[in-house]
């Protein structure tokens, strides 16, 4: 292989790496402490107060008050792009706070978010019939995952289908030659 082949291969490799970036900005990622795991943080919050981490999950509740917004979030595992994938059954819930107004019609129950946040402490709140200790984070940057729409458009004509769409139910009974 000649030199131009090596250069082309290196260019393709670098383009492939460029497509695997995080959904969060580089400025926000700059302050993240990657040595801290969420499980460690939840087990010993006093030790890790002030540490900045990446967390994500599903919004369960959006509380507004004069001081700002508090989101109750169910922790999800994150993929290589830092998007929430599956519920984290072990680590439970956390609170994320910001002084900004996060509109409840946009940041509503069931939406997925990823955030860079700084641990501020722990807060106990009632959860059904128990007192639950929520780690409390201050939001540095918040990414709202776009809602995914259904991919099923109804009837989808396949390229191998010998009959056009008007021969299918409920259109077949309208054909004048069939009466």
ZAKOL-523924 format. One record per residue: residue number from 0; residue in one letter; x negated, y negated, z negated of N, C-alpha, C in turn. Coordinates in nm, 4 decimals, always signed. Atoms other than C-alpha are relative to their C-alpha. Layout:
BEGIN
 milum bavo       nu       nv       nw      cau      cav      caw       cu       cv       cw
   NUM    A        X        Y        Z        X        Y        Z        X        Y        Z
...
This chain:
BEGIN
 milum bavo       nu       nv       nw      cau      cav      caw       cu       cv       cw
     0    X  -0.0851  +0.1176  +0.0000  +0.0000  +0.0000  +0.0000  -0.0898  -0.1242  +0.0000
     1    X  +0.0822  +0.1207  -0.0097  -0.1383  -0.3389  +0.0905  +0.0395  -0.1033  -0.1064
     2    X  -0.0198  +0.1039  +0.1014  -0.1469  -0.6547  -0.1161  +0.1404  -0.0600  +0.0034
     3    X  -0.1350  +0.0578  -0.0093  +0.1853  -0.7906  +0.0139  +0.1042  +0.0934  -0.0615
     4    X  -0.0908  -0.0958  +0.0634  +0.3579  -0.4695  -0.1033  -0.0016  -0.0125  -0.1515
     5    X  +0.0110  +0.0187  +0.1447  +0.2253  -0.5206  -0.4554  +0.0690  -0.1291  -0.0447
     6    X  -0.0625  +0.1281  +0.0337  +0.3381  -0.8830  -0.4569  +0.1519  +0.0116  +0.0075
     7    X  -0.1447  -0.0185  -0.0135  +0.6856  -0.7854  -0.3324  +0.0546  +0.0844  -0.1151
     8    X  -0.0434  -0.0837  +0.1126  +0.7117  -0.5114  -0.5975  +0.0025  -0.0775  -0.1306
     9    X  +0.0054  +0.0811  +0.1217  +0.6071  -0.7510  -0.8724  +0.1133  -0.1023  -0.0023
    10    X  -0.1092  +0.0974  -0.0089  +0.8586  -1.0091  -0.7513  +0.1343  +0.0652  -0.0299
    11    X  -0.1258  -0.0717  +0.0278  +1.1428  -0.7554  -0.7535  +0.0104  +0.0385  -0.1475
    12    X  +0.0005  -0.0344  +0.1420  +1.0418  -0.6411  -1.1024  +0.0344  -0.1215  -0.0856
    13    X  -0.0272  +0.1211  +0.0764  +1.0449  -0.9979  -1.2345  +0.1436  -0.0469  +0.0181
    14    X  -0.1409  +0.0352  -0.0216  +1.3851  -1.0653  -1.0754  +0.0923  +0.0921  -0.0789
    15    X  -0.0792  -0.0943  +0.0792  +1.5199  -0.7519  -1.2421  -0.0022  -0.0381  -0.1473
    16    X  +0.0083  +0.0423  +0.1398  +1.3938  -0.8692  -1.5812  +0.0790  -0.1271  -0.0246
    17    X  -0.0729  +0.1253  +0.0163  +1.5501  -1.2104  -1.5269  +0.1489  +0.0209  -0.0142
    18    X  -0.1429  -0.0272  +0.0089  +1.8962  -1.0532  -1.4981  +0.0418  +0.0597  -0.1326
    19    X  -0.0319  -0.0662  +0.1265  +1.8769  -0.8980  -1.8456  -0.0065  -0.0960  -0.1178
    20    X  +0.0105  +0.0978  +0.1065  +1.8784  -1.2190  -2.0478  +0.1206  -0.0023  -0.0912
    21    X  -0.1058  +0.0137  +0.0990  +2.0898  -1.3062  -2.3463  +0.1054  -0.1000  +0.0473
    22    X  -0.1066  +0.0949  -0.0303  +2.4223  -1.4890  -2.3234  -0.0178  -0.1295  -0.0790
    23    X  +0.0263  +0.1174  +0.0827  +2.2861  -1.7364  -2.5793  -0.1135  -0.0822  +0.0597
    24    X  +0.1028  +0.0881  -0.0558  +2.0639  -2.0341  -2.4987  -0.1371  +0.0307  -0.0603
    25    X  +0.1367  -0.0225  +0.0474  +1.6861  -2.0171  -2.5325  -0.0301  -0.0825  -0.1248
    26    X  +0.0222  +0.0839  +0.1179  +1.6911  -2.3031  -2.7834  +0.0536  +0.0663  -0.1265
    27    X  -0.0583  -0.0676  +0.1159  +1.9215  -2.1095  -3.0150  -0.0780  +0.1253  -0.0358
    28    X  +0.0744  -0.1233  +0.0250  +1.7214  -1.7873  -2.9755  -0.1377  -0.0258  -0.0592
    29    X  +0.1328  +0.0339  +0.0491  +1.3994  -1.9675  -3.0648  -0.0088  +0.0115  -0.1531
    30    X  +0.0023  -0.0026  +0.1462  +1.4953  -1.9882  -3.4338  +0.0437  +0.1312  -0.0625
    31    X  -0.0511  -0.1268  +0.0527  +1.6226  -1.6287  -3.4696  -0.1122  +0.0817  -0.0615
    32    X  +0.0929  -0.0885  +0.0685  +1.4452  -1.4009  -3.7162  +0.0381  +0.1438  +0.0365
    33    X  -0.0323  -0.1341  -0.0492  +1.4410  -1.0626  -3.5378  -0.0415  +0.1103  -0.0958
    34    X  +0.0436  -0.1006  +0.0959  +1.2798  -0.8837  -3.8321  +0.1095  +0.0366  -0.0997
    35    X  -0.1077  -0.0230  +0.0965  +1.5993  -0.9088  -4.0384  +0.1126  +0.0761  +0.0682
    36    X  -0.1113  -0.0798  -0.0483  +1.8595  -0.6395  -3.9783  +0.1265  -0.0387  -0.0771
    37    X  -0.1240  +0.0396  +0.0660  +2.2266  -0.7090  -4.0573  +0.0283  +0.0861  -0.1227
    38    X  -0.0239  -0.0885  +0.1149  +2.2474  -0.4059  -4.2881  -0.0830  -0.0439  -0.1206
    39    X  +0.0845  +0.0509  +0.1084  +1.9541  -0.5406  -4.4955  +0.0578  -0.1294  -0.0552
    40    X  -0.0549  +0.1298  +0.0373  +2.1098  -0.8846  -4.4987  +0.1249  +0.0158  -0.0868
    41    X  -0.1225  -0.0221  +0.0766  +2.4430  -0.7515  -4.6243  -0.0290  +0.0653  -0.1352
    42    X  +0.0336  -0.0688  +0.1244  +2.2804  -0.5298  -4.8888  -0.0627  -0.0948  -0.1019
    43    X  +0.0688  +0.0919  +0.0900  +2.0698  -0.8119  -5.0336  +0.0086  -0.1433  +0.0540
    44    X  -0.0165  +0.1330  -0.0596  +2.2109  -1.1509  -4.9285  -0.0824  -0.1097  -0.0692
    45    X  +0.0783  +0.1027  +0.0689  +2.0224  -1.3488  -5.1964  -0.1419  -0.0070  +0.0557
    46    X  +0.1361  -0.0059  -0.0541  +1.6901  -1.2372  -5.0472  -0.0096  -0.0681  +0.1365
    47    X  +0.0048  +0.0476  -0.1385  +1.7815  -1.3407  -4.6923  +0.0763  -0.1303  +0.0234
    48    X  -0.0680  +0.1282  -0.0164  +1.9650  -1.6683  -4.7565  -0.0910  -0.0977  +0.0742
    49    X  +0.0770  +0.0932  -0.0816  +1.8522  -1.9227  -4.4982  -0.0579  +0.0619  +0.1256
    50    X  +0.0505  -0.0674  -0.1196  +1.7541  -1.6620  -4.2369  +0.1020  -0.0129  +0.1131
    51    X  -0.0853  +0.0136  -0.1182  +1.8917  -1.7053  -3.8845  -0.0028  +0.1300  +0.0786
    52    X  -0.0139  -0.1280  -0.0695  +2.0211  -1.3957  -3.7031  +0.1026  -0.0124  +0.1127
    53    X  -0.1033  -0.0105  -0.1033  +2.2325  -1.2948  -3.4036  +0.1011  +0.1026  -0.0487
    54    X  -0.1086  -0.0900  +0.0375  +2.5685  -1.1409  -3.4943  +0.1149  -0.0204  +0.0979
    55    X  -0.1146  +0.0120  -0.0897  +2.8850  -1.0755  -3.3021  +0.1118  +0.0905  -0.0437
    56    X  -0.1141  -0.0836  +0.0331  +3.2280  -0.9262  -3.3220  +0.1299  -0.0579  +0.0506
    57    X  -0.1342  +0.0398  -0.0388  +3.6010  -0.9756  -3.2921  +0.0594  -0.0933  -0.1056
    58    X  -0.0625  +0.0952  +0.0920  +3.7796  -1.2746  -3.4450  +0.1260  +0.0628  -0.0581
    59    X  -0.1190  -0.0499  +0.0688  +4.0344  -1.1616  -3.7038  +0.0896  -0.1140  -0.0471
    60    X  -0.0769  +0.1145  +0.0504  +4.1379  -1.5033  -3.8349  -0.0778  -0.1283  +0.0245
    61    X  +0.0589  +0.1319  -0.0214  +4.0741  -1.8697  -3.7569  +0.0670  -0.0952  -0.0980
    62    X  -0.0537  +0.0914  +0.1013  +4.1192  -2.1027  -4.0569  -0.0536  -0.1402  +0.0258
    63    X  +0.0390  +0.1396  -0.0174  +4.1170  -2.4789  -4.0033  +0.0256  -0.0756  -0.1287
    64    X  -0.0233  +0.0927  +0.1097  +4.0747  -2.7396  -4.2752  -0.0743  -0.1290  +0.0316
    65    X  +0.0638  +0.1297  -0.0250  +3.9374  -3.0926  -4.3100  -0.1520  +0.0109  +0.0129
    66    X  +0.1452  -0.0168  -0.0070  +3.5814  -2.9620  -4.3493  -0.0454  +0.0657  +0.1306
    67    X  +0.0359  -0.0660  -0.1254  +3.5911  -2.7668  -4.0204  +0.0764  +0.1292  +0.0197
    68    X  -0.0624  -0.1274  -0.0345  +3.6613  -2.4107  -3.9122  -0.0746  +0.1143  -0.0655
    69    X  +0.0567  -0.1240  +0.0510  +3.6058  -2.0734  -4.0767  +0.0606  +0.1142  +0.0799
    70    X  -0.0441  -0.1173  -0.0748  +3.6237  -1.7606  -3.8613  -0.0295  +0.1248  -0.0818
    71    X  +0.0219  -0.1320  +0.0579  +3.6729  -1.4181  -4.0164  -0.0217  +0.0943  +0.1174
    72    X  +0.0401  -0.0795  -0.1154  +3.4962  -1.1766  -3.7819  -0.0306  +0.1429  -0.0420
    73    X  +0.0323  -0.1408  +0.0180  +3.4848  -0.7974  -3.7650  -0.1282  +0.0274  +0.0771
    74    X  +0.1324  -0.0204  -0.0597  +3.1212  -0.7007  -3.6968  +0.0050  +0.1063  +0.1082
    75    X  +0.0157  -0.0926  -0.1120  +3.0485  -0.5322  -3.3612  -0.1491  +0.0213  +0.0255
    76    X  +0.1364  -0.0197  -0.0477  +2.7296  -0.3787  -3.2269  -0.0168  -0.0826  +0.1274
    77    X  +0.0277  +0.0835  -0.1163  +2.5625  -0.5883  -2.9561  -0.0810  +0.0781  +0.1026
    78    X  +0.0779  -0.0643  -0.1057  +2.4270  -0.4767  -2.6205  -0.1283  -0.0782  +0.0263
    79    X  +0.1275  +0.0661  -0.0274  +2.1001  -0.5875  -2.4600  +0.0162  -0.1449  +0.0447
    80    X  -0.0262  +0.1400  -0.0340  +2.2647  -0.9144  -2.3462  +0.0616  -0.0747  -0.1175
    81    X  -0.0576  +0.0559  +0.1223  +2.3917  -0.9820  -2.7004  +0.1508  -0.0206  +0.0112
    82    X  -0.1462  +0.0027  -0.0057  +2.7563  -0.9207  -2.6077  +0.0545  +0.1114  -0.0882
    83    X  -0.0595  -0.1027  +0.0859  +2.9813  -0.7325  -2.8526  +0.0491  +0.1198  +0.0813
    84    X  -0.0386  -0.1209  -0.0716  +3.0394  -0.3705  -2.7493  +0.1013  +0.0844  -0.0762
    85    X  -0.0843  -0.0907  +0.0772  +3.1892  -0.1487  -3.0220  +0.0053  -0.0453  -0.1447
    86    X  -0.0072  +0.0364  +0.1423  +3.3128  -0.2043  -3.3770  -0.1076  +0.0721  -0.0808
    87    X  +0.1014  -0.0543  +0.0898  +3.0425  -0.1518  -3.6382  +0.0734  +0.0458  -0.1253
    88    X  -0.0837  -0.0536  +0.1073  +3.2241  +0.0775  -3.8802  -0.0653  -0.0092  -0.1372
    89    X  +0.0715  +0.0013  +0.1272  +2.9568  +0.0517  -4.1494  -0.0062  -0.1396  -0.0605
    90    X  +0.0320  +0.1327  +0.0522  +2.8933  -0.3216  -4.1816  +0.1178  -0.0938  -0.0197
    91    X  -0.1208  +0.0736  +0.0359  +3.2500  -0.4543  -4.1955  +0.0170  -0.1376  +0.0584
    92    X  -0.0404  +0.1342  -0.0402  +3.3339  -0.8244  -4.1835  -0.0948  -0.1058  -0.0525
    93    X  +0.0747  +0.1153  +0.0489  +3.1726  -1.1639  -4.2226  +0.0758  -0.1271  +0.0338
    94    X  -0.0590  +0.1310  -0.0256  +3.2683  -1.5323  -4.2268  -0.1016  -0.0868  +0.0724
    95    X  +0.0855  +0.0944  -0.0736  +3.1292  -1.7893  -3.9840  +0.0641  -0.1372  -0.0092
    96    X  -0.0534  +0.1353  +0.0217  +3.1689  -2.1609  -4.0584  -0.0714  -0.1022  +0.0878
    97    X  +0.0549  +0.1133  -0.0733  +3.1196  -2.4783  -3.8612  +0.0795  -0.1241  -0.0378
    98    X  -0.0693  +0.1251  +0.0292  +3.2055  -2.8429  -3.9157  +0.0853  -0.0453  +0.1182
    99    X  -0.0782  +0.0340  -0.1187  +3.3558  -2.8567  -3.5647  +0.1376  +0.0638  -0.0051
   100    X  -0.1332  -0.0576  -0.0155  +3.7177  -2.7908  -3.4760  -0.0060  +0.1040  +0.1103
   101    X  -0.0110  -0.1067  -0.0989  +3.7478  -2.4548  -3.3011  +0.1485  +0.0297  +0.0165
   102    X  -0.1441  -0.0073  -0.0252  +4.0950  -2.4587  -3.1475  +0.0510  +0.1436  -0.0146
   103    X  -0.0521  -0.1351  +0.0214  +4.2995  -2.1575  -3.2686  +0.0643  +0.0626  +0.1234
   104    X  -0.0568  -0.0591  -0.1205  +4.4594  -2.1168  -2.9269  -0.1092  +0.0540  +0.0920
   105    X  +0.1128  -0.0507  -0.0778  +4.1138  -2.0582  -2.7728  -0.0752  +0.1056  -0.0809
   106    X  +0.0696  -0.0920  +0.0892  +3.9318  -1.8942  -3.0653  +0.1041  +0.0737  -0.0825
   107    X  -0.1140  -0.0657  +0.0641  +4.2266  -1.6692  -3.1429  -0.0340  +0.1432  -0.0395
   108    X  +0.0176  -0.1374  +0.0457  +4.2639  -1.3292  -3.3032  -0.0184  +0.0925  +0.1198
   109    X  +0.0241  -0.0973  -0.1051  +4.1236  -1.0513  -3.0888  -0.1076  -0.0388  +0.0998
   110    X  +0.1049  +0.0426  -0.0930  +3.8663  -1.2590  -2.8963  -0.1368  +0.0428  -0.0529
   111    X  +0.1356  -0.0407  +0.0358  +3.5042  -1.1430  -2.8943  -0.0938  -0.1194  +0.0060
   112    X  +0.0966  +0.1099  +0.0062  +3.2233  -1.3808  -2.9920  -0.1379  +0.0547  -0.0365
   113    X  +0.1377  -0.0228  +0.0427  +2.8463  -1.3760  -3.0268  -0.0501  -0.1317  -0.0550
   114    X  +0.0488  +0.1247  +0.0561  +2.6742  -1.6277  -3.2473  -0.1386  +0.0133  -0.0594
   115    X  +0.1242  +0.0157  +0.0750  +2.3401  -1.7398  -3.3740  +0.0407  -0.0756  -0.1247
   116    X  -0.0492  +0.0578  +0.1247  +2.3992  -1.8164  -3.7390  -0.1017  +0.0164  -0.1119
   117    X  +0.0879  -0.0006  +0.1160  +2.2188  -1.8903  -4.0635  +0.0797  +0.0448  -0.1221
   118    X  -0.0676  -0.0502  +0.1199  +2.3120  -1.6988  -4.3785  -0.0013  -0.1063  -0.1086
   119    X  -0.0129  +0.1000  +0.1050  +2.4422  -1.9364  -4.6465  +0.0325  +0.0594  -0.1361
   120    X  -0.0338  -0.0606  +0.1282  +2.5577  -1.6925  -4.9137  +0.1059  +0.1065  +0.0162
   121    X  -0.1047  -0.1015  +0.0033  +2.8389  -1.4585  -5.0107  +0.1234  -0.0608  -0.0626
   122    X  -0.1266  +0.0472  +0.0551  +3.2053  -1.5270  -5.0780  +0.0920  +0.1198  -0.0184
   123    X  -0.0953  -0.1083  +0.0259  +3.4557  -1.2892  -5.2388  +0.1403  -0.0481  +0.0307
   124    X  -0.1392  +0.0285  -0.0364  +3.8078  -1.2830  -5.0967  +0.0803  +0.1290  -0.0119
   125    X  -0.0818  -0.1222  +0.0025  +4.0997  -1.0447  -5.1316  +0.0167  +0.0566  +0.1411
   126    X  -0.0232  -0.0721  -0.1247  +4.1263  -0.7843  -4.8566  +0.0902  +0.1166  -0.0353
   127    X  -0.1064  -0.0902  +0.0413  +4.4486  -0.5900  -4.8960  +0.0037  +0.0052  -0.1521
   128    X  -0.0102  -0.0099  +0.1454  +4.4208  -0.4644  -5.2569  -0.1357  -0.0012  -0.0699
   129    X  +0.1324  +0.0040  +0.0613  +4.0470  -0.5100  -5.3161  -0.0600  -0.1392  +0.0148
   130    X  +0.0763  +0.1226  -0.0148  +3.8036  -0.7960  -5.3589  -0.1204  +0.0331  +0.0882
   131    X  +0.1036  -0.0312  -0.0996  +3.5708  -0.7967  -5.0559  -0.1035  -0.1117  +0.0021
   132    X  +0.1091  +0.0978  -0.0057  +3.2315  -0.9702  -5.0446  -0.0387  -0.0248  +0.1447
   133    X  +0.0304  +0.0392  -0.1368  +3.1910  -1.1544  -4.7153  -0.1334  -0.0751  +0.0043
   134    X  +0.1148  +0.0865  -0.0257  +2.8486  -1.2738  -4.5991  +0.0508  -0.1250  +0.0727
   135    X  -0.0441  +0.1264  -0.0600  +2.8957  -1.6423  -4.5040  -0.1143  -0.0577  +0.0825
   136    X  +0.0984  +0.0542  -0.0927  +2.7118  -1.7809  -4.2023  +0.0393  -0.1400  +0.0433
   137    X  -0.0196  +0.1314  -0.0625  +2.6711  -2.1359  -4.0723  -0.0360  +0.0179  +0.1472
   138    X  +0.0186  -0.0218  -0.1436  +2.7099  -2.1324  -3.6926  -0.1014  -0.0989  +0.0573
   139    X  +0.0959  +0.0814  -0.0737  +2.4129  -2.2598  -3.4911  +0.0470  -0.0129  +0.1444
   140    X  -0.0552  -0.0008  -0.1358  +2.5501  -2.1582  -3.1496  +0.1011  +0.1121  +0.0107
   141    X  -0.1098  -0.0953  -0.0127  +2.8692  -1.9765  -3.0535  +0.0267  +0.0261  +0.1467
   142    X  -0.0334  -0.0400  -0.1361  +2.9395  -1.7829  -2.7322  +0.1302  +0.0776  -0.0047
   143    X  -0.1294  -0.0666  -0.0095  +3.3004  -1.6886  -2.6575  -0.0011  +0.0878  +0.1242
   144    X  +0.0022  -0.0937  -0.1120  +3.3119  -1.3760  -2.4401  +0.1265  -0.0215  +0.0829
   145    X  -0.1185  +0.0201  -0.0839  +3.5437  -1.4330  -2.1413  +0.0958  +0.1180  -0.0093
   146    X  -0.0999  -0.1056  +0.0041  +3.8692  -1.2387  -2.1502  -0.0055  +0.0792  +0.1296
   147    X  +0.0006  -0.0862  -0.1179  +3.8719  -0.9434  -1.9166  +0.1433  +0.0295  +0.0402
   148    X  -0.1340  -0.0279  -0.0506  +4.1773  -0.9052  -1.6985  +0.0046  +0.1427  +0.0520
   149    X  -0.0186  -0.1348  -0.0505  +4.3206  -0.5768  -1.5849  -0.0485  +0.0088  +0.1440
   150    X  +0.0504  -0.0174  -0.1353  +4.1547  -0.4411  -1.2736  +0.0991  +0.0714  +0.0897
   151    X  -0.0981  -0.0720  -0.0803  +4.4655  -0.2543  -1.1551  +0.0975  -0.0996  +0.0608
   152    X  -0.0846  +0.1014  -0.0632  +4.6421  -0.4758  -0.8992  +0.1381  +0.0488  +0.0384
   153    X  -0.1278  -0.0555  -0.0435  +4.9484  -0.2550  -0.8629  -0.0295  +0.1034  +0.1066
   154    X  +0.0294  -0.0918  -0.1094  +4.9455  -0.0759  -0.5301  -0.1276  -0.0451  +0.0694
   155    X  +0.1253  +0.0306  -0.0672  +4.5991  -0.0606  -0.3798  -0.0108  +0.0902  +0.1216
   156    X  +0.0065  -0.0859  -0.1196  +4.5924  +0.0615  -0.0176  -0.1421  +0.0514  +0.0223
   157    X  +0.1304  -0.0606  -0.0239  +4.3063  +0.3031  +0.0357  -0.0296  +0.0019  +0.1488
   158    X  +0.0375  +0.0039  -0.1402  +4.1137  +0.3033  +0.3579  +0.0424  +0.1278  +0.0728
   159    X  -0.0380  -0.1265  -0.0621  +4.2127  +0.6673  +0.4205  +0.1512  +0.0208  +0.0000
   160    X  -0.1451  -0.0127  +0.0076  +4.5845  +0.6049  +0.3648  +0.0613  -0.0123  +0.1396
   161    X  -0.0552  +0.0084  -0.1355  +4.7706  +0.6880  +0.6888  +0.1253  -0.0872  +0.0106
   162    X  -0.1224  +0.0790  -0.0038  +5.0836  +0.4942  +0.5893  -0.0243  -0.1388  -0.0557
   163    X  +0.0132  +0.1351  +0.0545  +5.0932  +0.1181  +0.5468  +0.0882  -0.0190  -0.1224
   164    X  -0.0688  +0.0233  +0.1271  +5.2297  -0.0357  +0.2305  +0.1517  -0.0004  +0.0135
   165    X  -0.1453  +0.0105  -0.0108  +5.5840  -0.0859  +0.3684  +0.0682  +0.1343  +0.0141
   166    X  -0.0595  -0.1333  -0.0021  +5.6343  +0.2912  +0.3969  +0.0122  +0.0580  -0.1398
   167    X  -0.0007  -0.0514  +0.1364  +5.5990  +0.3305  +0.0223  +0.1213  -0.0528  -0.0773
   168    X  -0.1085  +0.0412  +0.0879  +5.8634  +0.3086  -0.2484  -0.0326  -0.1368  -0.0565
   169    X  -0.1429  -0.0008  -0.0271  +6.0635  +0.0782  -0.2896  +0.0351  -0.0456  +0.1409
   170    X  -0.0258  +0.0543  -0.1335  +6.0263  -0.0242  +0.0738  +0.0532  +0.1036  +0.0978
   171    X  -0.0372  -0.1017  -0.0978  +6.0982  +0.3075  +0.2436  +0.1495  +0.0030  +0.0275
   172    X  -0.1439  -0.0091  -0.0228  +6.4749  +0.2902  +0.1938  +0.0531  -0.1176  +0.0807
   173    X  -0.0445  +0.1144  -0.0776  +6.4934  -0.0433  +0.3814  -0.0263  +0.0162  +0.1492
   174    X  +0.0337  -0.0186  -0.1397  +6.3633  +0.0968  +0.7055  +0.1265  +0.0333  +0.0789
   175    X  -0.1289  -0.0185  -0.0688  +6.6507  +0.0735  +0.9611  +0.0130  +0.1326  +0.0704
   176    X  -0.0109  -0.1250  -0.0741  +6.5673  +0.3963  +1.1482  +0.0222  +0.1202  -0.0897
   177    X  -0.0178  -0.1141  +0.0910  +6.5973  +0.6120  +0.8392  +0.1460  +0.0140  -0.0437
   178    X  -0.1404  -0.0100  +0.0406  +6.9716  +0.5526  +0.8032  +0.0822  +0.0641  +0.1071
